Amino acid sequence: MQNTVCQSCGMPLKQDPQFKNKKIPHNQEYCSFCFDGKNFTQPQITKEEMRNQIIDIMKSKFKIPKFIGKFITRNLHKLKRWSN
């Protein structure tokens, strides 16, 4: 079964530019921002750093208030990358 969200950042995979480009094979678990096909793009990042990064991107690119970003990322710990 294919995941519907990236198992690192939680972004809907259908929003991934790589997913939209049918010529490029799509990873079934991670978006192209988190995984380059062989390795994580930020292998040393912590779960909390990832959460803060997502919140900052949501605020700067989409004008989403920080408290909503915190709400959206509340289940980050349940994703495969962070479940250990």
Residue, then its C-alpha position, 0 to 999 in steps of 0.5 A: m500500500q502506498n503512503t499518502v504523506c511523506q514519512s519524514c515531513g508529512m507533506p502530501l506526496k501528491q504535492d511533491p514535484q517529483f510525483k507530479n513529474k510522471k517521467i521520474p520514478h517516485n519514492q513510495e515513502y518519502c518526498s523528494f525534499c526529504f529523500d534523494g532516492k538513496n539517502f535523506t537530504q538532511p540525515q542529521i536533522t532531529k524530529e524537533e528541527m524538522r518540525n521547526q523547519i516545516i513550521d517556518i516554511m509554512k509561515s514564510k511561503f504560505k502565511i500560515p500562523k505558527f500555532i496552526g503549523k504546530f497543530i499540523t505537525r503535532n503527529l510528526h512523531k508517528l511517521k516512519r522516520w521518527s517512530n523509533 
